[in-house]
Amino acid sequence: MSSRLSPDDQKRVDQYLSAPQHQVARQPFKVWRLLLIVLVSVIGLGILSRLLSRLVL
């Protein structure tokens, strides 16, 4: 896909995006941490649900 910008405008956009304030250092994605957070959340909500059902019934 070709750019719709003129070469001069594209050069200015590239300079803007390569500026230090637009560079974000990202940590690697950790699948196991996400899985653990989801698992703990589901188990925690399940336990809370059972506790609330015992209080209501």
N, C-alpha and C positions, 0 to 999 in steps of 0.2 A: 504494500500500500504506500503510495507516494504521499509526501507531505503537501498540504495545501499552502504552506507558508512559503514566502520568498526565501531564497538562500540567506539573505541578510537577516531577516526575522528569525529564521531557524537558528542562525548562529547566536543571536541574542538570547533565545530561549535556552539553548544548550549552555551558554555561559551562566545564565541565571540558575539553572538546575544543578550545575556543577559547583556552585558556591558552597562554602563550608557549612553555612547555616541550614542548607537543604539536604545535607548528608546525615542520615541517621544510622548509627551503628546498631545493628540488631543482633540479639543473641540467637543462637540456633533454636529451632522449634523442638520442644521436648514432648514427644507423644505420650510417654509414660506418665509424665506429670499431669497432663490433661486427663488421661484415663483415670488416674488416681483421684483427681478432683471430682470428676463426674461420678465415679463409683462411691466416694464418700458422701457426695450430695444426695445421691439416690438412696443409699442406705440410711442416711440421717433423716431424710424426709419420710422414708418408710417407717422408721421407728417412731418419729413424731406422729405420724398418722395413726399408728396402733395405739399410742398413748392417749391421743385425743379420742379415739373411738371407745376406749375403756372408760374414759371420764364421762362421755355422753351416754353410753349404754349402761 
